[in-house]
Amino acid sequence: MTENELSKEIIGAAIEVHRHLGPGLLESAYEEALCCELDLRNIPYERQKYQPLQYKGKTLKTDYRIDLLVDQKVIVENKAVETVSRIDKAQTLTYLKLSGIKLALIINFHEPLLKDGINRIVNDL
């Protein structure tokens, strides 16, 4: 699947999770449920993937973790907040740049209508 096809599948899975759980839970609950939904759809992913940071040829010891890396093509950052901040978007763009991935989705499960809580972030490489 292309990044765009995969993002449609991820969004469909997230909508299914939101339909069943609604807003108001912790981010970790949505992440767990989204992983279950991706499993049901046979979509491969890595959860809490460590993202190394390189500085002048050295790997720095940091705690950067991507919530989900789906099929090695799309980063998914799960949120359960009132508003996705510019810092959240900047951090996600940084993950894209560090990993060389082209597309990320920030999914804010706190929104009453999940479609209002989906942000696409594109790395122009």
N, C-alpha and C positions, 0 to 999 in steps of 0.2 A: 504494500500500500504506500502511496505517497504521503507526505506530511499532511496535506489537506484532507485526504480521505481518512487518514488516521485520526485527525482532529475531530472530524464529524463523528466518528465512532466513540471517541473519548467523551465528547459533549453529550451524545446520546446516553452513554453509561452514567454520566454525572446527573443528567436529568432524571434518569430512573432512580438513582440514589436519593435525589432531592424529593422526588414524588413520594417515596416511601418514608423518608425520615423528616422532611421539612426543615425549616431553619431552626436555629437555637441550640444545636449541639456543639461540642468541642471539635476543633479541626481534626484531631486524631480519630474521632468516630467516623467522620466523612472519608478520611483517607482509607480506613479499614474497609468501609462499605464499598468505596470505589474500587479498591483492589479485588474485592469479592466479585463485583460486577464485571471487571475486566477479565477475571478468571472464567466467569460464566460465558463470556464472549470469545474466549481463547485468544486474547490479545496479550502478548508478552510485555512485561514491564519489570523494572527494578525499583525497589522501594528504598527511600532514604539513602540514595546513592551518594557516596562521598565525592566531592568535587575538589580536586587538588588545586592549589594556587601556586603558580610558578613565578619566581622572582629572580632575575639574573641567573637563570640556569639552575636554581635550587627550588625544591618543593618545600613550601612553607607548611608548618603544622597548623592547620586551621580546622574549624568545625563546620565548614560549608557543606551542606547536604541538600540535594535536590529531592523534593518530596517523591516524585515519580518520574522515571525516564521510561517512556513507553516506546517499545520496539526500536530502541536506539535512535529514534527520530524526533520525538516530541517530549519536551519537558512539561510537567504539570505541577504547578504550585497550588496547593489547596489552602484556602483561607476560610475562616469563620469570623469575620469582622464586620463592623458597621460599614466601613468604606475601605476599599483597596487604596493604599496611599501611593504617592509618587515614589517613595522609597521601596515599596514592594515591587513596583514596576521596574525600577532601576536595578534592584537586586536580581530580578528575573532576567533582565537583559544581560547583566554581568554573567550569570550562569550560562546563558546562550554563548556569549563570547568565549568564556573559559573552556566550554565543552566543544565548541565548533558546531553545535546544533543550530538549525535554522529557525525553528518554531517552538514557542512556548504558549501554554494556556495558564492563566491565573483564574481559578474557579473559586468564587466567593459564595459558599453555601449559606451564608447568612441572609441573602436576598430573598424576599418573598417569591419573586419570579426569577428562577435561576438564570434565564437568558440575560437578565440585567446584571448578573454577576460574573459574566465571562469576558475576559480580556485576552485578546491575541497579541502576543509580542513577537516581532519578527527581527531576526538578526540578519542584517544585510551582508554580513561577512565582508 
